[in-house]
Amino acid sequence: MNYYDETTKKIEKLIEDKEYEEAKRLILNELNIAYVPKDFEEKLYELLQIVKDNSFKETQLSDETIIDYLKSDETHQLIAVNALNKKNLRDYIDLCEKYLCTNSFKNAKALLIESLINQEVNHTFKYIDDDRELSFNPIELKPILEDENYKKCLAILQDTYMKEPSLLIMAEQLLYKEAMFMLPETISNDNIDNLVEKIVMFIKDAFAM
């Protein structure tokens, strides 16, 4: 059993034992690590749905509950955004606007912005976090996988790890995560080399003997 399987089993056991706070802490710790395999990340988000209530189902969230959760802790914000992202966000412009203007959990805000872009919502939002304050319109932004500078970074990484497919998978996942957490900004021409170098060095350090 590898590390990710062991961690999943540990979190599931904590939930089974109703140790929800400890389960939440472990989940958030894992999600905040720079590299999280896609399958493991998806499993972590599934576990977030049940960490406060073993019978909780994301699809049962009312609008009122979503609003309350967006004002709550990191776990509840992620649950609320995951539920919100399954809706037509054009019907929730005001709610999205208010949430993106608060100093809330960056991971959840990034997921919401990604959905606003994918749904091609045409509205100018204000975004605020600890380091940035800016305006953006989702319809003017391309989905991450379609962004030209993202493609340039990806091409360099593909050349770098052409003979190491397992490392290429890790590099691609790291690149996507870096691009997502830049939202609503995108990879600039000036940042391509630095971003690629950051990913290459992370992988090199991760596998250093």
Beta strands, then each sheet from edge to edge (+ up, - down):
strand 1: 125-128
strand 2: 133-136
sheet 1: 1+ 2-
end
